Amino acid sequence: MARNKKNKQTKQILNISIACEDTKGGLNYTKNLIREYGFYPNDSCYKKKNITDLKNLVETVNKSKEIKIVFVDVDDKLNSSKNKENVNTGIQNAKNNNICIIVSNECLELWFLLHFKNQTAYINREDIFKSLIKELLEKKKHVLTKDEIKNLNQGKIKNIDWYRILDENERKIAIKRCKNNIKNKKPLNPWEENPITLMCCFIEFLEELKNITNLNLTNNEKKEKINNLIKKCYPMIGMEIV
């Protein structure tokens, strides 16, 4: 009897609470990635709010009792002492509450750009957008909708269905480029490194999480392993900014 009960526990579906600055294209891409690995993304804790600062992103997702992950861009978050303090508070609160932060410097769109080209030199947000628009119109026009093409021609890139238009082979290439940008940064502080995105680490996180859920363990044993997995992400969150 106890054995049957344990087997039922191993089939428990995990929910992942997420907070993302981009509430459209980037958020939908992230949610689809989570679904791909067999988990349920939950953004109900914040999705009606326009929140872009790390402190508040961490606070909103922390309301959940599920696995908690925040996706954040660096862009202008270090341009004042107040903003730096906000980042430091968010980093500390994330560690105190077992929250994983996935940082992209300059922005999440860098991850999408790596699907098309190897970007190793410093690049700002505006140039990332320009490069992406060029690449999409040249290489993906055949899979873009009319509205997506119209928006791109107008210089708008927020409503792209990234998960639909980027294929698996392109993702593998992006992961390799992403890792190459990270590997020589020791200790890694993504807040001070450009170009850097931890999206490749997030995919590895999902892979390890899936492996844990497939283990024949009790829920408490799985919870402990998941908490340890999240703690492995702490060095990636970065160090406090001075």
NUNU-612335 format. One record per atom (N, C-alpha, C): residue in one letter; atom name; x, y, z negated. Coordinates in steps of 0.001 Angstrom, whole numbers, plus 500000, padded with zeros to 6 digits. Each point is the difference from the previous one (the first is absolute). Example, Ala and Ser with C-alpha at 12.3 -4.5 7.8 and 13.67 -1.06 7.14 Angstrom:
SEFI code site     xx     yy     zz
SEFI    A    N 513190 494310 492200
SEFI    A   CA 499110 501190 500000
SEFI    A    C 500900 501200 500000
SEFI    S    N 499650 501050 500720
SEFI    S   CA 500820 501190 499940
SEFI    S    C 499230 501090 499270
//
This chain:
SEFI code site     xx     yy     zz
SEFI    M    N 500802 498804 500000
SEFI    M   CA 499198 501196 500000
SEFI    M    C 500847 501263 500000
SEFI    A    N 500999 499997 499094
SEFI    A   CA 500899 501161 499913
SEFI    A    C 500735 500206 501303
SEFI    R    N 500333 498894 500678
SEFI    R   CA 500720 500089 501273
SEFI    R    C 499158 500678 501066
SEFI    N    N 498718 499648 500044
SEFI    N   CA 499103 500605 500977
SEFI    N    C 499846 501494 499749
SEFI    K    N 499938 500352 498736
SEFI    K   CA 499895 501417 499647
SEFI    K    C 501228 500761 500459
SEFI    K    N 501157 499400 499834
SEFI    K   CA 501247 500646 500419
SEFI    K    C 500040 500179 501506
SEFI    N    N 499516 499005 500746
SEFI    N   CA 499985 500100 501457
SEFI    N    C 499111 501143 500461
SEFI    K    N 498887 500199 499301
SEFI    K   CA 499119 501107 500371
SEFI    K    C 500696 501340 499768
SEFI    Q    N 500784 500071 498950
SEFI    Q   CA 500697 501253 499715
SEFI    Q    C 500983 500366 501105
SEFI    T    N 500603 499028 500627
SEFI    T   CA 501001 500292 501023
SEFI    T    C 499373 500624 501242
SEFI    K    N 498671 499881 500148
SEFI    K   CA 499328 500540 501185
SEFI    K    C 499495 501418 499786
SEFI    Q    N 500321 500572 498876
SEFI    Q   CA 499554 501355 499709
SEFI    Q    C 500547 500982 501028
SEFI    I    N 499113 500856 500528
SEFI    I   CA 500407 501000 500986
SEFI    I    C 500463 501265 499282
SEFI    L    N 501160 500510 500396
SEFI    L   CA 500557 501185 499352
SEFI    L    C 499547 501276 500706
SEFI    N    N 499622 500967 499201
SEFI    N   CA 499719 501336 500507
SEFI    N    C 501228 500874 499790
SEFI    I    N 500267 500872 500948
SEFI    I   CA 501128 500922 499894
SEFI    I    C 499458 501423 500090
SEFI    S    N 500103 500751 498915
SEFI    S   CA 499558 501391 500001
SEFI    S    C 501092 500875 500588
SEFI    I    N 499621 500835 500937
SEFI    I   CA 500992 500822 500698
SEFI    I    C 499585 501467 500005
SEFI    A    N 501009 500848 499990
SEFI    A   CA 499805 501432 500194
SEFI    A    C 501002 500451 501049
SEFI    C    N 499506 500709 501003
SEFI    C   CA 500831 500396 501140
SEFI    C    C 499687 501439 500365
SEFI    E    N 501025 500793 500272
SEFI    E   CA 499775 501389 500382
SEFI    E    C 499128 500111 501245
SEFI    D    N 500307 499192 500992
SEFI    D   CA 499258 500007 501255
SEFI    D    C 498733 499180 499815
SEFI    T    N 498852 500662 499972
SEFI    T   CA 498739 499302 499741
SEFI    T    C 499342 499488 501282
SEFI    K    N 500721 500064 501124
SEFI    K   CA 499419 499519 501258
SEFI    K    C 500893 498920 500602
SEFI    G    N 500809 500361 501004
SEFI    G   CA 500787 499007 500726
SEFI    G    C 500937 499191 499130
SEFI    G    N 500759 500681 499149
SEFI    G   CA 500956 499306 499138
SEFI    G    C 499318 499110 498986
SEFI    L    N 498901 500470 499434
SEFI    L   CA 499255 499213 499021
SEFI    L    C 499412 498745 500646
SEFI    N    N 499393 500157 501167
SEFI    N   CA 499396 498853 500681
SEFI    N    C 501052 498968 500396
SEFI    Y    N 501160 500474 500431
SEFI    Y   CA 501090 499087 500348
SEFI    Y    C 500423 499187 498776
SEFI    T    N 500164 500677 498882
SEFI    T   CA 500424 499336 498770
SEFI    T    C 498964 498985 499539
SEFI    K    N 498736 500359 500074
SEFI    K   CA 498926 499087 499594
SEFI    K    C 499979 498754 500886
SEFI    N    N 500215 500176 501293
SEFI    N   CA 500008 498854 500909
SEFI    N    C 501197 499087 499743
SEFI    L    N 501147 500587 499656
SEFI    L   CA 501164 499194 499644
SEFI    L    C 499692 499120 498784
SEFI    I    N 499360 500590 499008
SEFI    I   CA 499664 499271 498782
SEFI    I    C 499037 498860 500316
SEFI    R    N 499024 500266 500848
SEFI    R   CA 499044 498951 500395
SEFI    R    C 500698 498876 500755
SEFI    E    N 500982 500358 500814
SEFI    E   CA 500730 499007 500785
SEFI    E    C 500633 498930 499107
SEFI    Y    N 500390 500396 498811
SEFI    Y   CA 500649 499057 499078
SEFI    Y    C 498997 499314 499068
SEFI    G    N 498727 500255 500231
SEFI    G   CA 498972 499288 499255
SEFI    G    C 499544 500676 498725
SEFI    F    N 500315 501294 499825
SEFI    F   CA 499596 500733 498814
SEFI    F    C 498949 501054 500361
SEFI    Y    N 499368 500551 498978
SEFI    Y   CA 498975 501014 500213
SEFI    Y    C 500510 501376 499583
SEFI    P    N 500037 500951 500935
SEFI    P   CA 500428 501369 499637
SEFI    P    C 498844 500775 499382
SEFI    N    N 500287 500742 498956
SEFI    N   CA 498978 500792 499321
SEFI    N    C 500497 501428 499856
SEFI    D    N 499351 500914 500704
SEFI    D   CA 500385 501411 499896
SEFI    D    C 498861 500830 499405
SEFI    S    N 499037 499342 499362
SEFI    S   CA 498816 500696 499502
SEFI    S    C 500315 500976 498876
SEFI    C    N 501155 499810 499337
SEFI    C   CA 500328 500854 498857
SEFI    C    C 500318 501438 500416
SEFI    Y    N 500275 500211 501285
SEFI    Y   CA 500424 501366 500357
SEFI    Y    C 499587 500443 501385
SEFI    K    N 499377 499154 500795
SEFI    K   CA 499921 500244 501444
SEFI    K    C 499214 501262 500379
SEFI    K    N 499189 500506 499096
SEFI    K   CA 499238 501210 500325
SEFI    K    C 500743 501267 499595
SEFI    K    N 501206 499826 499483
SEFI    K   CA 500779 501152 499548
SEFI    K    C 501176 500239 500935
SEFI    N    N 500337 501269 500183
SEFI    N   CA 501153 500356 500818
SEFI    N    C 501196 500202 499071
SEFI    I    N 500680 498913 499679
SEFI    I   CA 501110 500044 499044
SEFI    I    C 501304 499698 500730
SEFI    T    N 500986 500874 499860
SEFI    T   CA 501272 499793 500683
SEFI    T    C 501189 499992 499051
SEFI    D    N 499812 500419 498734
SEFI    D   CA 501144 500044 499082
SEFI    D    C 500129 498678 499258
SEFI    L    N 501232 499602 499738
SEFI    L   CA 500286 498690 499424
SEFI    L    C 499351 499821 498630
SEFI    K    N 500076 500998 499156
SEFI    K   CA 499453 499887 498642
SEFI    K    C 498537 499587 500040
SEFI    N    N 499188 500685 500824
SEFI    N   CA 498570 499712 500045
SEFI    N    C 499690 498705 500744
SEFI    L    N 500809 499667 501008
SEFI    L   CA 499811 498719 500678
SEFI    L    C 500188 498845 499019
SEFI    V    N 501036 500112 499173
SEFI    V   CA 500259 498968 498992
SEFI    V    C 498870 499958 498972
SEFI    E    N 499542 501158 499566
SEFI    E   CA 498946 500045 498982
SEFI    E    C 498694 499385 500502
SEFI    T    N 499650 500261 501261
SEFI    T   CA 498734 499483 500518
SEFI    T    C 500038 498487 500180
SEFI    V    N 501098 499484 500528
SEFI    V   CA 500066 498554 500217
SEFI    V    C 500147 499262 498668
SEFI    N    N 500494 500683 498993
SEFI    N   CA 500214 499358 498702
SEFI    N    C 498684 499691 499289
SEFI    K    N 498899 500523 500505
SEFI    K   CA 498693 499705 499409
SEFI    K    C 499607 498542 500229
SEFI    S    N 500631 499384 500968
SEFI    S   CA 499674 498621 500350
SEFI    S    C 500742 499013 499100
SEFI    K    N 499436 498796 499859
SEFI    K   CA 500650 498921 499261
SEFI    K    C 500624 498999 500969
SEFI    E    N 500006 500334 501292
SEFI    E   CA 500525 499111 501021
SEFI    E    C 501474 500310 500255
SEFI    I    N 500582 499350 501002
SEFI    I   CA 501340 500362 500469
SEFI    I    C 499909 501414 500547
SEFI    K    N 500951 500850 499625
SEFI    K   CA 499893 501424 500325
SEFI    K    C 501207 500475 500809
SEFI    I    N 499718 500588 501165
SEFI    I   CA 501075 500453 500884
SEFI    I    C 499667 501390 500534
SEFI    V    N 500992 500879 499976
SEFI    V   CA 499851 501359 500519
SEFI    V    C 500927 500181 501191
SEFI    F    N 499466 500575 501069
SEFI    F   CA 500794 500325 501186
SEFI    F    C 500142 501519 500062
SEFI    V    N 501233 500469 500061
SEFI    V   CA 500218 501439 499905
SEFI    V    C 501100 500452 500962
SEFI    D    N 499803 501193 500571
SEFI    D   CA 501016 500639 500842
SEFI    D    C 500850 500927 499143
SEFI    V    N 501216 500245 500452
SEFI    V   CA 500852 500957 499293
SEFI    V    C 499719 501422 500494
SEFI    D    N 500015 500200 501285
SEFI    D   CA 499851 501286 500684
SEFI    D    C 500329 501214 499119
SEFI    D    N 498994 500704 499455
SEFI    D   CA 500285 501240 499265
SEFI    D    C 499951 499831 498481
SEFI    K    N 500126 498780 499521
SEFI    K   CA 499809 499762 498570
SEFI    K    C 501187 500405 499130
SEFI    L    N 501107 500356 500604
SEFI    L   CA 501180 500366 499216
SEFI    L    C 500407 501458 500225
SEFI    N    N 499064 500797 500520
SEFI    N   CA 500375 501375 500366
SEFI    N    C 499824 501014 498873
SEFI    S    N 499679 499531 498812
SEFI    S   CA 499909 500904 498846
SEFI    S    C 500209 499193 498727
SEFI    S    N 500349 500692 498916
SEFI    S   CA 500209 499310 498722
SEFI    S    C 498700 499364 499512
SEFI    K    N 498865 500640 500263
SEFI    K   CA 498707 499461 499594
SEFI    K    C 499699 498699 500742
SEFI    N    N 500279 499996 501314
SEFI    N   CA 499751 498794 500785
SEFI    N    C 500924 498854 499574
SEFI    K    N 501254 500341 499683
SEFI    K   CA 500937 498977 499527
SEFI    K    C 499526 499404 498685
SEFI    E    N 499492 500849 499119
SEFI    E   CA 499474 499530 498719
SEFI    E    C 498811 499064 500227
SEFI    N    N 499172 500342 500975
SEFI    N   CA 498846 499172 500354
SEFI    N    C 500441 498611 500457
SEFI    V    N 501048 499969 500842
SEFI    V   CA 500542 498720 500476
SEFI    V    C 500551 499191 498836
SEFI    N    N 500770 500642 499139
SEFI    N   CA 500600 499296 498858
SEFI    N    C 498937 499417 499072
SEFI    T    N 498929 500756 499783
SEFI    T   CA 498901 499509 499164
SEFI    T    C 499339 498791 500654
SEFI    G    N 499795 500073 501318
SEFI    G   CA 499397 498893 500720
SEFI    G    C 500860 498749 499952
SEFI    I    N 501316 500163 500156
SEFI    I   CA 500926 498860 499932
SEFI    I    C 499936 499336 498630
SEFI    Q    N 500053 500806 498950
SEFI    Q   CA 499989 499454 498647
SEFI    Q    C 498676 499321 499682
SEFI    N    N 498883 500628 500393
SEFI    N   CA 498685 499422 499737
SEFI    N    C 499807 498687 500760
SEFI    A    N 500566 499929 501197
SEFI    A   CA 499905 498767 500792
SEFI    A    C 500717 498860 499283
SEFI    K    N 501184 500276 499500
SEFI    K   CA 500763 498967 499291
SEFI    K    C 499319 499600 498690
SEFI    N    N 499399 500971 499327
SEFI    N   CA 499336 499710 498727
SEFI    N    C 498740 499165 500181
SEFI    N    N 499409 500069 501195
SEFI    N   CA 498720 499336 500230
SEFI    N    C 500065 498924 501084
SEFI    N    N 501228 499553 500295
SEFI    N   CA 500196 498900 500948
SEFI    N    C 499365 500295 501360
SEFI    I    N 500326 501165 500532
SEFI    I   CA 499501 500425 501307
SEFI    I    C 501167 500054 500974
SEFI    C    N 499813 499451 501175
SEFI    C   CA 501036 500022 501035
SEFI    C    C 499798 501220 500891
SEFI    I    N 501072 500715 500288
SEFI    I   CA 499934 501164 500897
SEFI    I    C 500771 499689 501274
SEFI    I    N 499351 500202 501133
SEFI    I   CA 500627 499825 501302
SEFI    I    C 500258 501385 500586
SEFI    V    N 501251 500412 499995
SEFI    V   CA 500389 501347 500423
SEFI    V    C 500409 499999 501470
SEFI    S    N 499592 501033 500717
SEFI    S   CA 500481 500219 501367
SEFI    S    C 500564 501407 500089
SEFI    N    N 501212 500109 500503
SEFI    N   CA 500688 501282 500124
SEFI    N    C 500464 500150 501446
SEFI    E    N 499322 500739 500798
SEFI    E   CA 499219 501174 499664
SEFI    E    C 498522 499672 499724
SEFI    C    N 499440 499068 500761
SEFI    C   CA 498589 499690 499871
SEFI    C    C 499727 498586 500512
SEFI    L    N 498797 499513 499735
SEFI    L   CA 499624 498645 500399
SEFI    L    C 500140 499784 501506
SEFI    E    N 499798 501069 500761
SEFI    E   CA 500078 499873 501462
SEFI    E    C 501382 499584 500482
SEFI    L    N 501036 500162 499144
SEFI    L   CA 501328 499493 500337
SEFI    L    C 499934 498489 500233
SEFI    W    N 499231 499302 499169
SEFI    W   CA 499847 498551 500140
SEFI    W    C 499436 499643 501382
SEFI    F    N 499015 500756 500450
SEFI    F   CA 499423 499734 501317
SEFI    F    C 501003 500304 501113
SEFI    L    N 500787 501058 499811
SEFI    L   CA 500999 500357 500998
SEFI    L    C 501041 498900 500169
SEFI    L    N 500346 499328 498910
SEFI    L   CA 500998 498923 500058
SEFI    L    C 499527 498811 500833
SEFI    H    N 498724 499935 500310
SEFI    H   CA 499496 498959 500893
SEFI    H    C 500430 500260 501443
SEFI    F    N 500349 501251 500285
SEFI    F   CA 500332 500393 501370
SEFI    F    C 501479 500312 500207
SEFI    K    N 500651 500555 498982
SEFI    K   CA 501400 500402 500163
SEFI    K    C 500750 499903 498681
SEFI    N    N 501296 499894 500100
SEFI    N   CA 500846 499948 498815
SEFI    N    C 500333 501419 499569
SEFI    Q    N 499516 500397 498837
SEFI    Q   CA 500211 501354 499504
SEFI    Q    C 500920 499953 498800
SEFI    T    N 501247 500416 500170
SEFI    T   CA 500972 499954 498898
SEFI    T    C 500439 501386 499547
SEFI    A    N 499760 501014 500828
SEFI    A   CA 500393 501366 499643
SEFI    A    C 498849 500722 499320
SEFI    Y    N 500350 500993 499211
SEFI    Y   CA 498977 500803 499314
SEFI    Y    C 498939 500468 500994
SEFI    I    N 498742 499931 499580
SEFI    I   CA 498912 500459 500856
SEFI    I    C 498893 500581 499126
SEFI    N    N 499428 501117 500403
SEFI    N   CA 498924 500602 499212
SEFI    N    C 498636 499522 500503
SEFI    R    N 498993 500354 499268
SEFI    R   CA 498640 499530 500277
SEFI    R    C 499535 500398 501408
SEFI    E    N 500239 501258 500351
SEFI    E   CA 499560 500496 501305
SEFI    E    C 500618 499204 501145
SEFI    D    N 501295 499701 499895
SEFI    D   CA 500673 499254 501065
SEFI    D    C 499571 498532 500024
SEFI    I    N 499672 499443 498834
SEFI    I   CA 499458 498640 499969
SEFI    I    C 498689 499951 500780
SEFI    F    N 499135 500978 499760
SEFI    F   CA 498714 500049 500698
SEFI    F    C 500199 500165 501507
SEFI    K    N 500888 500889 500380
SEFI    K   CA 500250 500224 501424
SEFI    K    C 500517 498731 500676
SEFI    S    N 500933 499327 499343
SEFI    S   CA 500559 498765 500560
SEFI    S    C 498941 498913 500109
SEFI    L    N 499158 499899 498990
SEFI    L   CA 498948 498993 500016
SEFI    L    C 499000 500256 501122
SEFI    I    N 499607 501235 500157
SEFI    I   CA 499055 500349 501074
SEFI    I    C 500579 499622 501348
SEFI    K    N 501260 500323 500214
SEFI    K   CA 500673 499672 501261
SEFI    K    C 500028 498484 500216
SEFI    E    N 500401 499251 498972
SEFI    E   CA 500106 498545 500121
SEFI    E    C 498633 499360 500250
SEFI    L    N 498997 500474 499289
SEFI    L   CA 498666 499429 500148
SEFI    L    C 499436 500232 501397
SEFI    L    N 500152 501209 500505
SEFI    L   CA 499456 500315 501321
SEFI    L    C 500766 499294 501114
SEFI    E    N 501279 499726 499758
SEFI    E   CA 500798 499314 501018
SEFI    E    C 499845 498476 499951
SEFI    K    N 499879 499440 498794
SEFI    K   CA 500061 498537 499853
SEFI    K    C 498697 499335 499558
SEFI    K    N 499065 500793 499491
SEFI    K   CA 498785 499390 499455
SEFI    K    C 498710 500553 500596
SEFI    K    N 500120 500749 501065
SEFI    K   CA 498815 500641 500565
SEFI    K    C 498945 498974 500403
SEFI    H    N 500448 498812 500403
SEFI    H   CA 499067 498969 500474
SEFI    H    C 499155 499406 498874
SEFI    V    N 500413 500174 498750
SEFI    V   CA 499215 499457 498887
SEFI    V    C 499365 501101 499141
SEFI    L    N 500263 501241 500335
SEFI    L   CA 499421 501113 499260
SEFI    L    C 498572 500271 500464
SEFI    T    N 499155 500428 499091
SEFI    T   CA 498644 500398 500372
SEFI    T    C 500042 501397 500631
SEFI    K    N 498909 500393 500623
SEFI    K   CA 499923 501337 500606
SEFI    K    C 500159 501085 498951
SEFI    D    N 499395 499770 498837
SEFI    D   CA 500112 500993 498920
SEFI    D    C 501431 500092 499482
SEFI    E    N 500685 498862 499896
SEFI    E   CA 501389 500008 499543
SEFI    E    C 500888 500747 500990
SEFI    I    N 499797 499752 501289
SEFI    I   CA 500783 500695 501023
SEFI    I    C 499720 501501 499957
SEFI    K    N 498743 500349 499846
SEFI    K   CA 499622 501421 499916
SEFI    K    C 500677 500667 498809
SEFI    N    N 499955 499346 498845
SEFI    N   CA 500625 500566 498798
SEFI    N    C 501510 500148 500165
SEFI    L    N 500639 498988 500595
SEFI    L   CA 501447 500057 500209
SEFI    L    C 500375 501141 500940
SEFI    N    N 499223 500189 501043
SEFI    N   CA 500263 501094 500942
SEFI    N    C 499811 501363 499353
SEFI    Q    N 499251 500024 498900
SEFI    Q   CA 499800 501237 499242
SEFI    Q    C 500982 500116 498834
SEFI    G    N 500937 499047 499952
SEFI    G   CA 501002 500025 498940
SEFI    G    C 499514 499467 498668
SEFI    K    N 498877 499283 499982
SEFI    K   CA 499432 499449 498772
SEFI    K    C 500334 498516 499909
SEFI    I    N 500418 499558 498820
SEFI    I   CA 500445 498612 499870
SEFI    I    C 499395 499291 498782
SEFI    K    N 499052 500620 499335
SEFI    K   CA 499480 499469 498746
SEFI    K    C 498993 498863 500177
SEFI    N    N 499326 499900 501108
SEFI    N   CA 498924 499026 500141
SEFI    N    C 500359 498830 500901
SEFI    I    N 501257 499647 500050
SEFI    I   CA 500443 498881 500824
SEFI    I    C 499761 498678 499258
SEFI    D    N 499487 499001 500712
SEFI    D   CA 499810 498670 499421
SEFI    D    C 501304 499225 500152
SEFI    W    N 500929 500236 499085
SEFI    W   CA 501349 499451 500098
SEFI    W    C 500012 498474 499963
SEFI    Y    N 499173 499434 499194
SEFI    Y   CA 500001 498540 499863
SEFI    Y    C 499587 499330 501313
SEFI    R    N 499090 500600 500714
SEFI    R   CA 499531 499432 501267
SEFI    R    C 501032 500131 501109
SEFI    I    N 500685 501126 500065
SEFI    I   CA 500855 500250 501170
SEFI    I    C 501437 499502 499830
SEFI    L    N 500432 499752 498752
SEFI    L   CA 501368 499520 499783
SEFI    L    C 499979 498481 499883
SEFI    D    N 500819 499323 500804
SEFI    D   CA 499946 498541 499989
SEFI    D    C 501034 499406 499029
SEFI    E    N 499929 498687 499850
SEFI    E   CA 500833 499307 499019
SEFI    E    C 501486 500084 500327
SEFI    N    N 500354 499891 501269
SEFI    N   CA 501418 500093 500388
SEFI    N    C 500563 501380 499697
SEFI    E    N 499203 501022 500249
SEFI    E   CA 500431 501366 499688
SEFI    E    C 500187 500173 498488
SEFI    R    N 499151 499351 499225
SEFI    R   CA 500139 500086 498542
SEFI    R    C 501298 499352 499535
SEFI    K    N 500340 498854 500577
SEFI    K   CA 501247 499325 499639
SEFI    K    C 501200 500892 500295
SEFI    I    N 499959 500695 501121
SEFI    I   CA 501083 500930 500359
SEFI    I    C 500046 501151 498999
SEFI    A    N 498834 500524 499647
SEFI    A   CA 499931 501113 499045
SEFI    A    C 500545 499586 498633
SEFI    I    N 499690 498780 499575
SEFI    I   CA 500502 499496 498712
SEFI    I    C 501526 499959 500012
SEFI    K    N 500561 499504 501100
SEFI    K   CA 501457 499919 500115
SEFI    K    C 500628 501385 499947
SEFI    R    N 499447 500947 500710
SEFI    R   CA 500521 501374 500006
SEFI    R    C 499826 500635 498623
SEFI    C    N 498867 499741 499391
SEFI    C   CA 499710 500527 498668
SEFI    C    C 501029 499503 498983
SEFI    K    N 500299 498712 500030
SEFI    K   CA 500970 499408 499077
SEFI    K    C 501404 500541 500247
SEFI    N    N 500347 500207 501250
SEFI    N   CA 501326 500537 500330
SEFI    N    C 500192 501397 499426
SEFI    N    N 498929 500794 499967
SEFI    N   CA 500085 501346 499435
SEFI    N    C 500159 499974 498483
SEFI    I    N 499557 498907 499389
SEFI    I   CA 500023 499892 498545
SEFI    I    C 501260 499338 499460
SEFI    K    N 500528 499013 500730
SEFI    K   CA 500967 499054 499436
SEFI    K    C 501270 500615 499417
SEFI    N    N 500456 501111 500557
SEFI    N   CA 501249 500587 499500
SEFI    N    C 499771 501106 498971
SEFI    K    N 498763 500162 499580
SEFI    K   CA 499677 501040 499025
SEFI    K    C 499946 499389 498601
SEFI    K    N 501118 500031 499290
SEFI    K   CA 500071 499416 498669
SEFI    K    C 500650 500984 499032
SEFI    P    N 499285 500407 498940
SEFI    P   CA 498598 499670 499749
SEFI    P    C 499086 500756 500960
SEFI    L    N 498898 499386 500353
SEFI    L   CA 499060 500617 500925
SEFI    L    C 499116 500997 499266
SEFI    N    N 499968 501220 500496
SEFI    N   CA 499030 500978 499500
SEFI    N    C 499285 500592 501206
SEFI    P    N 498839 499436 500366
SEFI    P   CA 499318 500412 501225
SEFI    P    C 499587 501460 500012
SEFI    W    N 499929 500618 498832
SEFI    W   CA 499633 501413 499941
SEFI    W    C 501091 500893 500568
SEFI    E    N 501214 499474 500091
SEFI    E   CA 501119 500819 500471
SEFI    E    C 500650 499447 501265
SEFI    E    N 499370 499006 500611
SEFI    E   CA 500548 499388 501213
SEFI    E    C 499024 500153 501161
SEFI    N    N 500462 500542 501089
SEFI    N   CA 499181 500152 501203
SEFI    N    C 500839 499571 501203
SEFI    P    N 499532 499075 500821
SEFI    P   CA 498674 499373 499999
SEFI    P    C 499977 498705 499192
SEFI    I    N 499009 499888 499143
SEFI    I   CA 499792 498796 499185
SEFI    I    C 498494 499749 499864
SEFI    T    N 499595 498768 500167
SEFI    T   CA 498648 499597 499635
SEFI    T    C 500071 498620 499361
SEFI    L    N 499203 499801 498974
SEFI    L   CA 499993 498728 499291
SEFI    L    C 498873 499086 500474
SEFI    M    N 499432 500272 501166
SEFI    M   CA 498919 499158 500508
SEFI    M    C 500472 498572 500270
SEFI    C    N 501263 499828 500387
SEFI    C   CA 500520 498639 500186
SEFI    C    C 500026 499264 498663
SEFI    C    N 500260 500724 498924
SEFI    C   CA 499989 499400 498657
SEFI    C    C 498578 499642 499587
SEFI    F    N 499038 500804 500421
SEFI    F   CA 498605 499705 499697
SEFI    F    C 499556 498703 500679
SEFI    I    N 500429 499789 501236
SEFI    I   CA 499660 498764 500703
SEFI    I    C 500646 498806 499297
SEFI    E    N 501241 500144 499559
SEFI    E   CA 500644 498935 499234
SEFI    E    C 499257 499747 498693
SEFI    F    N 499516 501069 499388
SEFI    F   CA 499217 499888 498773
SEFI    F    C 498752 499148 500252
SEFI    L    N 499293 500271 501102
SEFI    L   CA 498797 499237 500337
SEFI    L    C 500328 498531 500247
SEFI    E    N 501135 499757 500645
SEFI    E   CA 500409 498619 500255
SEFI    E    C 500275 499253 498694
SEFI    E    N 500714 500650 499080
SEFI    E   CA 500298 499369 498711
SEFI    E    C 498733 499819 499174
SEFI    L    N 499104 500981 500080
SEFI    L   CA 498740 499916 499272
SEFI    L    C 499167 498819 500506
SEFI    K    N 499987 499810 501297
SEFI    K   CA 499266 498870 500576
SEFI    K    C 500598 498677 499525
SEFI    N    N 501334 499936 499933
SEFI    N   CA 500649 498780 499507
SEFI    N    C 499600 499698 498555
SEFI    I    N 499905 501057 499182
SEFI    I   CA 499616 499821 498603
SEFI    I    C 498579 499452 499900
SEFI    T    N 499096 500546 500801
SEFI    T   CA 498598 499561 499926
SEFI    T    C 499831 498560 500448
SEFI    N    N 500945 499489 500787
SEFI    N   CA 499915 498620 500470
SEFI    N    C 500586 498987 499011
SEFI    L    N 500627 500507 498942
SEFI    L   CA 500572 499109 498995
SEFI    L    C 498904 499402 499114
SEFI    N    N 500219 498798 499550
SEFI    N   CA 499038 499325 499125
SEFI    N    C 500237 500435 498556
SEFI    L    N 499532 501214 499696
SEFI    L   CA 500222 500591 498689
SEFI    L    C 498676 500497 499425
SEFI    T    N 499967 500212 498695
SEFI    T   CA 498832 500616 499377
SEFI    T    C 499982 501485 500363
SEFI    N    N 498871 500640 499762
SEFI    N   CA 499883 501428 500294
SEFI    N    C 500997 500825 499193
SEFI    N    N 500210 499627 498739
SEFI    N   CA 500954 500742 499159
SEFI    N    C 501429 499847 500518
SEFI    E    N 500331 498809 500454
SEFI    E   CA 501342 499768 500558
SEFI    E    C 500196 500802 501281
SEFI    K    N 498959 500038 500811
SEFI    K   CA 500082 500785 501229
SEFI    K    C 500114 501491 499696
SEFI    K    N 499227 500451 499014
SEFI    K   CA 500048 501410 499619
SEFI    K    C 501398 500407 499564
SEFI    E    N 500651 499133 499230
SEFI    E   CA 501364 500289 499544
SEFI    E    C 500960 500100 501183
SEFI    K    N 499878 499093 500946
SEFI    K   CA 500866 500025 501185
SEFI    K    C 499733 501243 500848
SEFI    I    N 498733 500384 500110
SEFI    I   CA 499650 501197 500774
SEFI    I    C 500563 501247 499335
SEFI    N    N 499888 500080 498671
SEFI    N   CA 500556 501150 499273
SEFI    N    C 501509 500090 500185
SEFI    N    N 500661 498861 499979
SEFI    N   CA 501452 499984 500215
SEFI    N    C 500345 500413 501435
SEFI    L    N 499140 499612 500941
SEFI    L   CA 500216 500395 501393
SEFI    L    C 499902 501513 500152
SEFI    I    N 499024 500596 499346
SEFI    I   CA 499845 501459 500065
SEFI    I    C 501199 500693 499358
SEFI    K    N 500489 499453 498891
SEFI    K   CA 501153 500605 499325
SEFI    K    C 501248 499964 500874
SEFI    K    N 500078 499004 500888
SEFI    K   CA 501120 499939 500948
SEFI    K    C 499996 501210 500927
SEFI    C    N 498838 500636 500140
SEFI    C   CA 499877 501161 500886
SEFI    C    C 500500 501287 499338
SEFI    Y    N 500193 499992 498678
SEFI    Y   CA 500358 501235 499301
SEFI    Y    C 501244 500695 500566
SEFI    P    N 501084 499249 500301
SEFI    P   CA 501156 500686 500576
SEFI    P    C 499682 500711 501317
SEFI    M    N 499027 499477 500753
SEFI    M   CA 499620 500630 501262
SEFI    M    C 499261 501310 499780
SEFI    I    N 499301 500099 498861
SEFI    I   CA 499237 501228 499728
SEFI    I    C 500929 501205 500005
SEFI    G    N 501210 499792 499570
SEFI    G   CA 500962 501092 499984
SEFI    G    C 500251 500527 498600
SEFI    M    N 501005 500839 499919
SEFI    M   CA 500373 500595 498732
SEFI    M    C 499360 501369 499869
SEFI    E    N 499888 500467 498784
SEFI    E   CA 499424 501319 499785
SEFI    E    C 500839 501068 500677
SEFI    I    N 499325 501015 500492
SEFI    I   CA 500634 501068 500769
SEFI    I    C 500440 501121 499074
SEFI    V    N 501220 500464 500181
SEFI    V   CA 500511 501087 499145
SEFI    V    C 500024 501293 500799
//
